[in-house]
């Protein structure tokens, strides 16, 4: 049995999946009707028992084995990402490599993070007690994943969940389901009992039916704010881990290593066609350096080649759909009408939206405050670090930020005062290592990803205490 064949309801038409670059049909997925939620939950209950009973060495071996399978089939996985997500082939290969690392980190976590000794004799009157706590599985986890990293973001949910001995109901994006399906197939090939992961494709009614069930112990969601708020209203009393997007600022100081800052910001703004929750959206440049940086940044942006993502020399592929590119075009038009100045880009060819740079964007403009999730970046000058940090902190949600400077004191002050889940020093905001904690600050911040931290979110401590008296 493969992941693609689970839970098919007679009479429910399959959903077609299309290549975002050329519109060609990739394939179709069988849709799970909301009325099948009970069957899916029953299967997951069986899977939770099987997963809990797997010894840690077996969980680790399965995850390590899946990593080896993904590595062996890396070209197939990369081609799948390109076809369904529109990432360039170079970016897709990097995502496959990160997925392998995520699975390996999960395998290690299964073996090492089992609990700790509790020093009961640290409290007077407990000298005759000794014990420990273990980390036990939650049970069934509902995992809902987006289209922008269709392989590695799935691995970030499945890997820690399996390491912790849980079962998973996985709903990948209907726009990019095949990377997730292939990853689940790799886990099954590596020896995971099939009931441990159930892949579901369905609409909001299906998701609501699942997450509102008391059988679900945790919902792990990566996606937009509106969907996250709807999930929180439906889920009830259970753990929620949500990564709901960002609007990353990068501060560029006068004393930065100039070429490194320009190169890092260009890459950070336009990686994955800007469909990157930690991509640089607002670049704040110290006033004395602003014109020089702006000119170099625009020149670097114009060198990027947008087009066919299968080509080795393509830098920027399509957005996930023509509709997404049209929304981006409209948002930039609104910003220009409000007073922003276009420096380059703002050209759309179907789903391909060319890298776009603006300056002078009003700070009350939606594009300044909201996540654009597109190859659009705004430049703005500042006079003092206080002003830069105030500008950086304006949006009500934040994931990452960055600062380029040669002054360690300035870097550490900025890191202390910027309200974000991570501050990258002399890196763009879009740097992420899969072992580090990852999540947001301010509104909507719930839980952390990153293998160890997700594993701990997906497990619960159990204390065992022995009274020797």
N, C-alpha and C positions, 0 to 999 in steps of 0.2 A: 504494500500500500504506500502511495506517495502522498505528500501533503496536499497535492492538487485535487485529490479525489475524495476529500472528507466532506460529509454533510451536504448532499445534493438533494434538493426537494423537487419532486416531479412537478412539472408545470411552471416552474420559475425559470425564465429565460436566462441564459448565460450573459455575462457582461463582456463586451469587447474592449480590448486594450490596444491603444494606437501609439505608434512612434511619434513623439512630439516634434521631430524635425521634419519628416516628410509625410506624416499622416498615414503611413502604411499600417495595415492591421498586423499586430504582433501575435495575437491569439485571443482566447477568451477564458474567463474564469466562471466557475459555477457559483451562483449566488445562494447564500443561506437565508432562508426566510426567518423572520422574527419568531414565527410559531415553532421553529426548531430549536429555540434557545434551551428549552428543557432537556432535549436530547444531548445537546452540546455540553451542558452543565453536568449531566449524569456521566458522560464520558470523561470529563475533566475530574470529577470526583474519583473515578477509578484511577485516572492518571496520577492524581495527587498521592494516593496510597502507594502506587508503584514507585513514584519518584522519591517519596520519603524513605522507602525501604532500600533504595539503592545505597550501598556503602559509598563512602566518600571517594575511595579509589576508583570505583566504577564511574561515578559522575565525572571525575577528572579524566579518566581514560576516554570516555565518550566525547567530552569537549575537546580534548587533545586530538582524538581521531577525526572529529569534524574539521578542526583547523587544518589537519593534513590533507583532507579531501578538498577543502576550499583552495588550499595552496596548489594542489595538483591540478585542479580544474580552474585555475585563476583566469585563464583566457576566456573560458565560457562565462564565468561570473562577470568579468569586465564587459564583455560584449552584451550581456543581458542588461547591465546597468546603462550602457550607452543607448541601447535600443529603447528601453522603457522610460528612462529618466532624462535622456538627452545630455548627460554629462559627456565631456570630451573623453576620448579613450585614455589619455594620460591621467585625468582625474579619476576615472573609473578604476584604473589599475591601483591607484593609491588607496582608494576606498577598499578594494579587495585586500590589500596588505594590512590595512587597519582592522578589517574584520578578523583576519587570521590572528592578529595580536590580541584582539578583544576576547576571542575564544580561548587562547592560551592563558591570558590573565585570569579568565574565569576558571579554567582548570586548576590553576594554582590556588585560587581562593577557596575552591572546594576542599582542598587538603589542609589549608593552614588556619582558616578563620573559624575555628570550632568552638571557641569560648575561652574562659580564663578562670584561674583560681581566684576565689573571693577570700580576702584576709579577714575572716570573722574575728580573730583574736586582736584586731586593731581596736575593738570596742570593749571596754571593761564589762565583764560579765559574760563574754562570749569566748573565753579562752579555751573552753572544751568543745567548741564547735569548729568544724572545718567543712569546706565544700567548694563548689564551683558553679559557674553557669555555662550552659551550652547555647548554641544558636540553632533554633529549630525552624523548620519551614512554616510559612504562613498558611500554605494550602494551595488555593487557586488564584492565579494572578491574571487579570485581563490586561493585555498589552496592545496598545493602539499606536501605530507608527506612521510617519509621514512619507512623502515621495522624494524628498531632497537627498537623503542618504538611505536608499532603499535596502541596502545590505547591512551596513555597519550599525545603523540605529536599531535594526531588528536584533542584531547580535548583542547589542548593549542591554536588551531586555531579556532575551532568551538565555544568554550565557550565565549571568548572575542568578537568574531564576532556577536554572537546572543545578548550578553549583549549590544552591541552598536547599534543594530537594522539593521544589514546587512543581505544580502543573501550570500550564499556560494556555489561555485562550487568546490566540493572536489574530488581530485584525490589521493587516497591512493596508496601506493606501490602495484603493482600487485603481489608481493610475499607474502604480508600479508594483504589482503583486508578485512578479515572477522571481525577482531576486530573493524575496522572503521565502517563497516556496522552495527554491533550490537550496537555500540554507537549511530549512527544515528537513529536506530530503537528505542532506549531508549528515545531519544529526541522527536521522533514522538509520542511515547506512553505517554510522559509527556505533550503533547498538542501542540508541535510546528507545525505550518502549513507545510504540506509536501513540498510546493514550496520553502521554505526558504533554504533548503539544497538539492542539486542535487549531487548524487554520480556518478562519471564517471570513467570508466576503459578503458584506451586506450594508444596509442603510442605517440611518439614525435609529429606526425602530428596533433593529437587531441590537445595536449597541446599548440602547436604553434597557432592553429586556435583560441583557447580560449583566450590565454593571449594577442594576438595581437589585440583583439577587443577593441574598445573604451568603450564598455559597462563595461569592467572590470576596476574597480577603484584601485585595489591593488592586487599584487601577493605576497602571503606569502609562501615561499619555504624553506624546510629543506632537505638538500641533499649534493651532491658533487659539487666541484668547476666547473668542465666542464659543468655540466647541469646548474648551476647557471649563468655562463657566457652566455650560449646559451639563457636562459630565458631573461637576461638583454638586449640582442641584439634584441629579438623579441617583448618585451613588449611595447616599446614606452614610451610615457609620462604618467606614472602612478606610484603610490607608489610601492616600492619594499621592502620587508622584507625578508632577507636571512640569514640563519644559515648554513654555508658551511663547517663545520668541524673544527677540531683542531689537535694539536700535543702537548698534555699537558706536561709541565715539573713540577716535584716536587723536591724541594730543601730540603735536609736533613742536618741539622747542627749538629755539635758535641754535643751541649747541649740539643738535643731533648730528649723527653721522648721516650726511645729507642723502647720498646715493642709496644707502640702506633703507632710509625712511621712505623715499620715493618708491623704490622697488617693492618694499613690504606693503605699502598702502595700496599700490596698484593691484597687487596680487590679492590682498585682503578684501578689496572692494568687489572684485569681479570673478573670484573663484566660483565655480558651479553656476555661472550666469547670475551671480548675486543671490541665488536661492540658498542662503546660508545664514542661519540664525545668529551667528557671531561675526558675520562679514562686516567690514568697516562701512558704515552708512554716513557718518558725520566726521569729517576730518577737520580738526581745529588746529590752526597754524599760528604760531607767534607772529605778530604783525610785521616785525622787521624782516622775517623770512618769507612772508606770505606770497608775494609776487613771484619770487624765484621758485618756490615750491609749486605754486599753481601752474606755472608754465611747464615745469619739468613733469609734473603729474599728468597734465593734459597730453603732453608729448608722448609719455609712456602709455597712456590709455589709447591713443590713436594708433600705436604700434600693434595693439592686440588684434588678432585675426578672429573674426566671428564667422561661424559657418558650420559646415558638416562636422558633427562630433566624432565621426569615425576616422577622420584624418589626423595624422600625427602632429601636424603643424597648426591645428585649430586651438585657439586659446579660450574662446567663449562659444558654447553651444547654445541651443535654443532654451527658452523657458519651457515649463512643463506643458503649456498649452497656448494656443493662440489667444484664448480668453485672458490668460494671465498676462500675456504681452500687451493686450489691448488695455487692461486695467492699469498697467504700469504707464503706458503712453498717456492715458487720461490723467493719472495722478501727476505726471510731470507737466502736462499742459496746465493743470490747475496751479501748480507751483509757479510756473512762468507767468501766468495771468496775475498771480499775487505779487509778482515782483522779482522772482528769481531770474538769474541770467544764465542762459545756456552756453556752456563752454565747448562741448563736443557731444556727439552722439544724438540721441533722441530720434532714432530712425528704426522703423519696424518693418520686417519682412516676414509676414506670417507670425510664427511663434518666436522668431529670432528678433530680439531687441538689442540693438547695438549699445555698447558701454557708454554711459551718459554721465556727464559731470556738470554740476550746477554750482553757482556761487550766489551769494546774496539772498539765499532762501529765507523768507521771513520766519521768525522763530515761533509765530503762531500758526504756521502752515501745517497741514496734516502730514506732509512729507517729512517735516522736521521731527514730529512727535511720534509718529506711528512707524511700525516696521514696514519697509518697502518690499523686502524679499525679492529683489530684482537687481539687475546691473546698473544701479543708479547710486551716485555718491554726491554729497554736498560738501563744499569747502567753505570755511569761514575763518576770518582772522580773530585774534584776541590780543589783549594788551598785557594782562597779568595772569599768573597761574590761578589765582582765585576766580577770575572771570572764566577761564577755561574749564575749571572744575564745576562751576555753576552751570555752564552750558552743557557739559557732559552729563550732569545729573538731572536734566530737565524731564526726560520721559519718565513715565510712572513705572516702567519695568526695565530690567537690564540683565544681560547675561555676562558679556565680556566687554572690556575696554582695553585700550593700549596707550602707551606713551613712548615717544622716542626722545631721549635726552642723554647727555654724557654726565649729568650731575646726579650722583646717587641720592643725595638728600632730596632733590626735587622729585626723583622717581619714587622714593619711598613715601614722601608726603602725598603725592598724587595717589599712590596705591592705597594709602590709609583713608583718603577722603572721597575717592570715587566710589559710588554706590553701585557695585556690580559683583557678580559671582566670581569673576576672575579679572585680574589686571595684568596684562602682558607688557613687560618692560623691554624696550628695543625690539619689539615684535608687533605686528598688527594684531588687532583684536581676534583674528580668526585662527590663531594657533590653539590647538587642542591635542593633548596626549591622553590616550584612552584609559590610563590608570588614574588620572587626576579627578578630584571631585568636580562635577559639572552641573550647574543649575543657576537659577536666577535670583536676583535681589528684588525687593520691593513687591509690588502688586503681583499676585499669582505665583509667587515663589513657593514651591512645595517639593521637598525632597531633593535628592542629588543622584545623578548618574555618575559614570566612572565605576569600573567593575567592583572594586572593594566597597564603595559607598552604596551602590545599588544592591549588592549582596546583603549588606546590613539592613537596608530598607526592606528587603524581601525575606528577612528572617526575624525571629523574635527570641529574646533571651528566656531561658528556663533555669531557675536556681535550684540546686540540690544542696541541702545542708544536713550534716550529720552531727548529732549531739552525742558526744562520746561519754557523757556522764550518766 
